[in-house]
Amino acid sequence: MDEHLLIQKYFSNIGSAYLAEHNVEVSIGDDASVTSANINSQYINSIDTSILGVHFLESMTPEEIAYRACVVALSDLAACGAKPCWYSISLTFPEFNEDWLSEFSSGLNRFSEEYKIPLIGGDTTKGYLSITVQVMGQVDSGKAILRSNAKENELILVSGKIGNAFLGLKQLEENSTSKNYQDFYKSPKARIELGMELVGLATSAIDISDGLLQDLNLLCESSNIGAEIFADQIPTSSKKILLELINSGDDYELCFTAKESDIDSIQDISRKLHIPITVIGRTNSSQELVLFDESKKRMEIGSGYKHF
């Protein structure tokens, strides 16, 4: 099967029901897609690559691989408070396998239906299995939540629980009969609704992909501030391996800052979306990230996921 027929069969209609509402005029099938810009809004663009053995396990199904790769990319839009518009994929795979491609396509369909966005383009090549996903979203002009806008003496908050993906990965790697955490790794959720609700409330945000402390430190560096974090306030499923949990990454929860005066509005959002939101610390002017234990003694921070 040549590339054109492959694309037409497995990718051409994914999320097509959402083309019009996202101003897509030409989708898959031409040399490039064509979209129309909305007045008084800004595009938010991000791209992410997932590689076999690094970002997903060989034991995962093609459907799980496709879904996970797309959600991982989309999570960056959640951190900016953007509404997703469309996505494109560059897929490299070793050989043509109709069953594999059909399952992979099912994962893309699942993603498109859940987040209501169309696939509008991409590329296929032969090689070692990797998936590069580009996502595009929109926010009202000047409303994007950025890492660089946090100020001192603001609350630091996180959504969900930190480290469940790490526990799920361990279960998968050990072929554990216990599967209660596996979906946190295989099927993470991009906190799109939460990000959009936090526009105007969160002063800065970042998604937790490489570990809570490492990602929070990036936010602090971007905003030229410091932070105090309290270990006993970090929401996890186990306190026995706390540092491993909070440094592992792959949670794709949001870590954000906000003024204390907005905490009631944020808790209203938490209840509305049924997403736990927890205060874990406060920003300061020290330009240093410090972690305290329950006795208020300084702890070793450790390090998160390293790409190189």
C-alpha positions as CSV (number, residue, x, y, z in Angstrom):
1,M,0.0,0.0,0.0
2,D,1.4,3.4,-1.0
3,E,1.5,6.3,1.5
4,H,-1.5,8.1,-0.1
5,L,-3.8,5.1,0.1
6,L,-2.6,4.3,3.6
7,I,-3.4,7.8,4.8
8,Q,-6.8,7.8,3.1
9,K,-7.7,4.4,4.7
10,Y,-6.6,4.9,8.3
11,F,-6.4,8.6,8.9
12,S,-8.6,10.7,6.6
13,N,-11.8,10.9,8.6
14,I,-10.6,11.0,12.2
15,G,-12.4,13.7,14.0
16,S,-14.0,15.0,10.8
17,A,-17.2,15.9,12.7
18,Y,-15.3,18.7,14.3
19,L,-13.7,20.4,11.3
20,A,-16.3,23.1,10.8
21,E,-16.4,24.3,14.4
22,H,-12.6,24.7,14.4
23,N,-12.5,26.6,11.1
24,V,-10.7,23.9,9.1
25,E,-11.3,24.6,5.5
26,V,-9.1,21.9,4.0
27,S,-8.1,18.8,6.0
28,I,-6.2,15.6,5.1
29,G,-5.9,14.9,1.3
30,D,-4.1,18.0,0.0
31,D,-0.4,19.1,0.2
32,A,-1.3,21.0,3.4
33,S,-4.3,21.8,5.6
34,V,-6.0,25.2,5.5
35,T,-7.5,26.8,8.6
36,S,-9.0,30.3,9.3
37,A,-7.9,32.4,12.2
38,N,-10.4,33.8,14.7
39,I,-10.4,37.5,15.4
40,N,-9.3,38.6,18.9
41,S,-7.7,35.2,19.7
42,Q,-4.2,33.7,19.7
43,Y,-3.0,30.3,18.6
44,I,-1.2,28.1,21.1
45,N,1.1,25.6,19.4
46,S,2.9,22.6,20.9
47,I,4.7,19.5,19.5
48,D,5.7,16.3,21.3
49,T,7.5,13.1,20.2
50,S,6.9,9.6,21.7
51,I,9.4,6.9,21.1
52,L,9.2,3.1,21.7
53,G,11.0,2.0,24.8
54,V,11.4,5.6,26.0
55,H,7.9,7.1,26.2
56,F,5.8,4.0,25.9
57,L,6.2,0.2,26.5
58,E,6.4,-2.4,23.8
59,S,3.7,-4.4,25.6
60,M,1.2,-1.6,25.0
61,T,-1.4,-2.0,22.3
62,P,-1.4,0.2,19.2
63,E,-4.6,1.8,20.4
64,E,-3.0,2.7,23.8
65,I,0.1,4.0,22.1
66,A,-1.8,6.3,19.8
67,Y,-4.1,7.7,22.5
68,R,-1.2,8.2,25.0
69,A,1.0,10.0,22.4
70,C,-1.8,12.5,21.6
71,V,-2.8,13.2,25.2
72,V,0.8,13.8,26.2
73,A,1.0,16.5,23.5
74,L,-2.4,18.0,24.3
75,S,-1.4,18.4,28.0
76,D,0.7,21.4,27.1
77,L,-2.4,23.3,25.8
78,A,-4.1,22.6,29.1
79,A,-1.3,24.3,31.0
80,C,-1.8,27.4,28.8
81,G,-5.6,27.4,29.3
82,A,-6.2,26.9,25.6
83,K,-9.1,25.3,23.8
84,P,-7.9,22.6,21.5
85,C,-8.5,23.2,17.8
86,W,-6.8,20.4,15.8
87,Y,-3.8,18.2,15.6
88,S,-1.5,16.5,13.1
89,I,0.7,13.4,13.4
90,S,4.0,12.2,11.9
91,L,4.1,8.4,12.3
92,T,7.3,6.4,11.7
93,F,6.8,2.6,11.9
94,P,8.9,-0.4,10.8
95,E,6.5,-2.2,8.4
96,F,3.1,-2.2,7.0
97,N,0.7,-4.2,9.2
98,E,-3.0,-3.7,8.6
99,D,-4.1,-4.9,12.0
100,W,-1.6,-2.7,13.8
101,L,-2.6,0.4,11.8
102,S,-6.3,-0.3,12.3
103,E,-5.8,-0.5,16.1
104,F,-3.6,2.7,16.0
105,S,-6.4,4.5,14.1
106,S,-8.9,3.4,16.7
107,G,-6.7,5.1,19.4
108,L,-6.7,8.3,17.3
109,N,-10.5,8.1,17.0
110,R,-10.9,7.7,20.7
111,F,-8.7,10.7,21.3
112,S,-10.5,12.9,18.8
113,E,-14.0,12.0,20.2
114,E,-12.9,12.5,23.8
115,Y,-11.4,16.0,23.1
116,K,-13.6,16.8,20.1
117,I,-10.9,17.8,17.8
118,P,-10.0,16.7,14.2
119,L,-6.8,15.2,12.8
120,I,-6.0,17.5,9.9
121,G,-2.7,16.3,8.5
122,G,0.6,14.6,9.1
123,D,3.2,12.2,7.5
124,T,4.1,8.5,7.5
125,T,7.6,7.1,7.1
126,K,9.3,3.7,7.5
127,G,11.7,3.3,10.5
128,Y,11.9,2.8,14.2
129,L,8.5,3.3,15.9
130,S,7.9,6.9,16.9
131,I,5.0,9.3,16.9
132,T,5.2,13.0,16.7
133,V,2.1,14.9,17.5
134,Q,1.5,18.6,16.9
135,V,-1.4,20.3,18.6
136,M,-3.0,23.7,18.1
137,G,-5.3,25.6,20.4
138,Q,-6.8,29.0,20.9
139,V,-7.2,31.5,23.8
140,D,-8.6,35.0,23.8
141,S,-5.8,37.5,23.0
142,G,-3.6,38.1,26.0
143,K,-5.2,35.4,28.1
144,A,-2.8,32.5,27.8
145,I,-1.5,31.2,31.1
146,L,2.3,31.2,31.0
147,R,5.1,29.9,33.2
148,S,6.6,33.4,33.5
149,N,3.8,35.3,35.3
150,A,4.0,34.0,38.8
151,K,4.7,36.5,41.6
152,E,6.0,36.1,45.1
153,N,3.6,35.3,48.0
154,E,1.2,33.3,45.8
155,L,-0.3,29.9,46.4
156,I,1.1,26.8,44.6
157,L,-1.5,24.2,43.7
158,V,-1.7,20.9,41.9
159,S,-4.6,18.9,40.4
160,G,-5.2,15.3,41.0
161,K,-2.7,12.9,42.6
162,I,1.0,12.9,41.9
163,G,2.8,9.7,41.1
164,N,0.0,7.4,40.1
165,A,1.5,7.1,36.6
166,F,4.7,5.9,38.2
167,L,2.9,3.3,40.2
168,G,1.1,2.2,37.0
169,L,4.3,2.0,35.1
170,K,5.8,-0.2,37.8
171,Q,2.8,-2.6,37.6
172,L,3.2,-2.8,33.8
173,E,6.9,-3.4,34.0
174,E,6.5,-6.1,36.6
175,N,3.5,-7.7,34.8
176,S,1.6,-7.3,38.1
177,T,-1.7,-8.9,38.5
178,S,-2.7,-5.7,40.3
179,K,-3.9,-3.2,37.6
180,N,-5.4,-0.4,39.7
181,Y,-2.8,2.2,38.6
182,Q,-2.0,1.1,35.1
183,D,-4.5,3.3,33.3
184,F,-2.9,6.4,34.9
185,Y,0.2,5.5,32.7
186,K,-1.5,4.1,29.6
187,S,-4.4,6.5,29.4
188,P,-3.5,9.8,31.0
189,K,-5.9,12.7,30.9
190,A,-5.1,16.2,29.6
191,R,-6.7,18.7,32.0
192,I,-8.1,20.8,29.2
193,E,-11.4,21.8,31.0
194,L,-9.4,22.7,34.1
195,G,-6.9,24.8,32.2
196,M,-9.7,26.7,30.4
197,E,-11.5,27.3,33.8
198,L,-8.3,28.7,35.3
199,V,-7.9,31.4,32.7
200,G,-8.0,34.7,34.7
201,L,-7.3,32.9,38.0
202,A,-4.0,31.0,37.6
203,T,-1.1,33.4,37.3
204,S,1.1,30.7,35.9
205,A,1.0,27.0,35.1
206,I,2.9,24.0,33.9
207,D,1.9,20.4,33.2
208,I,3.7,17.8,35.3
209,S,5.5,15.7,32.6
210,D,9.0,15.3,34.0
211,G,8.3,15.4,37.8
212,L,6.5,17.8,40.1
213,L,9.6,19.5,41.6
214,Q,11.6,19.6,38.3
215,D,8.7,21.2,36.4
216,L,7.9,23.6,39.3
217,N,11.5,24.7,39.3
218,L,11.1,25.5,35.6
219,L,8.2,27.7,36.4
220,C,10.1,29.4,39.2
221,E,13.0,30.1,36.9
222,S,10.8,31.5,34.2
223,S,9.1,33.8,36.8
224,N,12.3,34.6,38.6
225,I,10.9,33.6,42.0
226,G,11.4,30.9,44.6
227,A,9.0,28.4,46.3
228,E,8.5,26.5,49.6
229,I,6.8,23.1,49.1
230,F,5.5,21.0,52.0
231,A,5.8,17.2,51.4
232,D,3.0,16.2,53.6
233,Q,0.6,18.4,51.6
234,I,1.5,16.8,48.2
235,P,-1.4,14.5,47.2
236,T,-0.1,11.0,46.5
237,S,-1.3,7.5,46.9
238,S,1.7,6.5,49.1
239,K,4.0,8.4,51.4
240,K,6.5,5.6,51.6
241,I,8.2,6.4,48.3
242,L,7.3,10.1,48.2
243,L,10.4,11.3,46.3
244,E,10.1,8.7,43.6
245,L,6.4,9.5,43.2
246,I,6.8,13.3,43.0
247,N,9.9,13.1,40.8
248,S,8.7,10.5,38.3
249,G,6.7,12.6,35.9
250,D,4.1,11.3,33.4
251,D,1.2,12.6,35.6
252,Y,0.1,15.3,33.2
253,E,-1.6,17.1,36.1
254,L,-1.4,20.9,36.3
255,C,0.8,22.7,38.8
256,F,-0.2,26.4,39.0
257,T,0.1,29.5,41.0
258,A,-2.8,31.8,42.1
259,K,-3.5,34.6,44.5
260,E,-4.8,33.5,47.9
261,S,-7.9,35.7,47.4
262,D,-8.9,33.4,44.5
263,I,-8.9,30.2,46.4
264,D,-12.7,30.0,46.8
265,S,-13.2,30.4,43.1
266,I,-10.6,27.7,42.4
267,Q,-12.3,25.3,44.8
268,D,-15.6,26.0,43.1
269,I,-13.9,24.8,39.9
270,S,-12.6,21.8,41.6
271,R,-16.1,20.8,42.7
272,K,-17.6,21.6,39.3
273,L,-15.1,19.4,37.4
274,H,-14.8,16.7,40.1
275,I,-11.0,17.3,40.0
276,P,-9.2,17.5,43.4
277,I,-7.0,20.7,43.7
278,T,-4.5,20.9,46.6
279,V,-2.4,23.8,47.9
280,I,1.1,22.4,48.4
281,G,3.1,25.6,49.1
282,R,3.8,29.2,48.4
283,T,6.0,31.3,46.2
284,N,8.6,33.7,47.6
285,S,11.5,36.0,46.4
286,S,14.3,33.5,47.2
287,Q,14.8,32.2,43.7
288,E,15.2,28.8,45.3
289,L,12.9,25.8,45.4
290,V,12.8,24.2,48.9
291,L,11.0,21.1,50.0
292,F,10.1,20.6,53.7
293,D,9.1,17.5,55.5
294,E,6.2,17.2,58.1
295,S,8.6,18.5,60.8
296,K,9.4,21.5,58.6
297,K,13.0,20.2,58.1
298,R,14.5,20.8,54.7
299,M,14.5,17.7,52.5
300,E,16.6,16.6,49.5
301,I,14.8,17.4,46.3
302,G,16.3,14.8,44.0
303,S,15.7,15.1,40.3
304,G,13.0,14.4,37.8
305,Y,13.1,12.7,34.3
306,K,16.1,13.6,32.2
307,H,15.7,13.6,28.4
308,F,19.5,13.4,27.8
